[in-house]
Amino acid sequence: MCNYDKILSYAKEKKGYITAEEVCKLGVNSTFLSNLVNDKKLEKVGYGIYKLPEFPLDNFYILSKSNNRMCFSHATSLYLHNMTDRIPLVYDITVPYNYNGSLLKIDNVSLRYVKNDIFDMGMIDIKTINNLSVKCYDIERTICDIIKDKKNMDKEIYSKALKEYSRSKNRDILKLIKYAKRLNIEKEVIELMEVLM
């Protein structure tokens, strides 16, 4: 198999996407990527991120591939969990306090900074609409985050998410309280849940 075919078949296996890092791991020189872009067999969609033209553009996946120390959170996480149907125009992303990466330069990204010891708390892999895997907080962490950040949340999205969570058969109240304790909002979360349930 020639290098061009190696790249294209790998991208096809990975639901249409490939990164320069992955090409390097395949033992192929990155100049082959540039040639495939020039031949319109690949599209460059981000720094070191490429996709096959016949596959849909997935901004969640592109953002997640642009940096490995990030996690979708707040209203964006609610969307990924199907708790709101409002497609994000601005992506809510949580990063560690010392973050200094490329996401700072993207206009439609709203960064939230947290301490390293709680950054990974509740982080899961979730599928986008295109069945691509991205990092996102689980629903309990997301509920805690929106309660903690209530004043910056859209009121309609906020109240709908809380009502839906309180009615959900999959809710895990013990986990919610455990997260709330670590985020110093235990009293507020307990009071809200008592009202809603």
C-alpha positions in Angstrom: 0.0 0.0 0.0 1.4 3.4 -1.0 1.7 6.3 1.5 -1.3 8.1 0.0 -3.5 5.1 0.3 -2.3 4.5 3.9 -3.4 8.0 4.9 -6.7 7.8 3.1 -7.7 4.4 4.4 -6.7 5.3 8.0 -8.9 8.5 7.7 -11.8 6.4 6.4 -11.4 4.0 9.3 -11.4 6.9 11.8 -14.8 8.3 10.5 -13.2 10.6 8.0 -10.5 12.3 10.1 -6.8 12.1 10.5 -4.2 14.2 12.3 -0.6 15.0 11.4 0.4 13.2 14.6 -1.4 10.0 13.5 0.3 10.3 10.0 3.7 10.4 11.8 2.7 7.3 13.8 1.9 5.5 10.5 5.6 6.2 9.6 4.6 8.5 6.7 6.1 11.9 6.1 3.7 14.9 6.6 4.4 16.3 3.1 2.1 13.6 1.8 -0.7 15.4 3.7 0.0 18.6 1.9 -0.1 16.8 -1.5 -3.5 15.2 -0.6 -4.8 18.6 0.3 -3.6 20.1 -3.0 -5.2 17.2 -4.9 -8.5 17.9 -2.9 -8.5 14.4 -1.5 -8.2 15.8 2.0 -9.3 19.1 3.6 -7.3 20.9 6.3 -9.9 21.7 9.0 -7.6 22.8 11.9 -4.0 23.0 12.9 -2.7 19.5 12.1 -6.2 18.2 11.5 -7.5 16.9 8.2 -10.7 15.3 6.9 -12.0 13.5 3.9 -14.2 15.8 1.8 -17.2 13.4 1.8 -17.4 13.3 5.6 -19.3 16.0 7.6 -17.5 18.8 9.4 -17.6 18.2 13.2 -16.6 21.3 15.2 -16.7 19.4 18.5 -14.2 16.8 17.2 -12.0 19.5 15.6 -11.8 21.5 18.8 -11.2 18.4 20.9 -8.3 17.3 18.6 -6.7 20.8 18.7 -5.9 20.3 22.4 -5.8 17.3 24.7 -6.1 19.3 28.0 -9.7 20.4 27.4 -13.2 19.2 28.2 -16.6 20.3 26.9 -18.7 21.7 29.8 -21.7 23.8 30.8 -24.3 24.4 28.0 -22.1 22.6 25.4 -22.0 19.5 27.6 -25.8 19.7 28.1 -26.1 19.7 24.3 -23.8 16.6 24.0 -26.0 14.9 26.6 -29.2 15.8 24.7 -30.4 17.9 27.6 -30.9 20.9 25.3 -31.6 21.1 21.6 -29.9 24.5 21.2 -26.8 24.0 19.1 -23.9 25.9 20.6 -22.8 29.0 18.8 -20.1 29.4 21.5 -18.4 26.3 22.8 -18.1 26.0 26.6 -14.7 24.4 27.4 -13.1 23.8 30.7 -9.3 23.8 31.0 -6.8 23.7 33.9 -5.7 27.0 35.4 -2.3 26.9 33.8 -3.7 26.4 30.3 -2.0 28.5 27.6 -2.9 26.8 24.3 -4.5 27.5 20.9 -8.1 27.7 22.3 -7.3 31.1 23.7 -7.2 32.4 20.1 -10.6 31.1 19.0 -13.5 33.6 19.1 -16.4 31.2 19.6 -14.8 29.4 22.6 -15.7 30.4 26.2 -13.0 29.0 28.5 -13.6 28.1 32.1 -10.5 27.6 34.3 -10.4 25.1 37.2 -7.8 23.7 39.5 -5.9 20.6 38.3 -7.3 18.4 41.1 -10.9 18.8 39.8 -10.2 19.1 36.1 -10.5 15.4 35.5 -13.5 14.9 37.8 -16.4 13.5 35.9 -14.6 13.5 32.5 -16.0 11.0 30.1 -15.9 10.2 26.4 -19.1 11.0 24.6 -20.1 10.6 20.9 -20.9 13.6 18.7 -23.8 13.6 16.2 -21.2 12.2 13.7 -20.3 9.4 16.1 -16.9 10.8 16.9 -15.6 10.6 20.4 -14.8 13.8 22.4 -14.1 14.6 26.1 -17.1 15.9 28.0 -18.1 16.1 31.7 -20.7 13.5 32.8 -24.2 14.8 33.5 -23.7 15.1 37.3 -20.5 17.2 36.9 -22.3 19.3 34.3 -25.3 19.9 36.6 -22.9 21.0 39.3 -21.0 23.3 36.9 -24.2 25.1 35.7 -25.4 25.5 39.3 -22.0 27.0 40.3 -22.1 29.3 37.2 -25.8 30.1 37.3 -25.4 33.8 36.8 -23.7 33.3 33.5 -26.1 30.6 32.2 -29.1 31.1 29.9 -32.1 31.0 32.2 -34.2 28.8 29.9 -31.4 26.2 29.3 -30.5 26.2 33.0 -34.1 25.5 34.3 -34.9 23.0 31.6 -31.7 21.0 32.4 -32.4 20.9 36.1 -36.0 19.8 35.6 -34.9 17.1 33.1 -32.1 15.9 35.4 -34.5 15.6 38.4 -36.9 13.5 36.3 -34.2 11.3 34.7 -34.2 7.6 35.5 -30.4 7.6 35.0 -29.6 10.3 37.6 -27.0 9.5 40.3 -27.8 11.8 43.2 -25.0 10.3 45.4 -22.5 11.2 42.6 -24.0 14.6 42.2 -23.6 15.3 46.0 -20.0 14.0 46.0 -19.1 16.4 43.1 -21.0 19.2 44.8 -19.0 18.7 48.0 -15.7 18.9 46.0 -16.9 22.1 44.2 -18.1 23.7 47.5 -21.7 24.0 46.4 -23.2 21.0 48.4 -25.8 23.1 50.3 -27.1 24.8 47.2 -27.3 21.5 45.2 -29.2 19.7 48.0 -31.7 22.5 48.4 -32.3 22.6 44.6 -32.8 18.9 44.4 -35.2 18.9 47.3 -37.3 21.5 45.5 -37.2 19.7 42.2 -37.7 16.1 43.3 
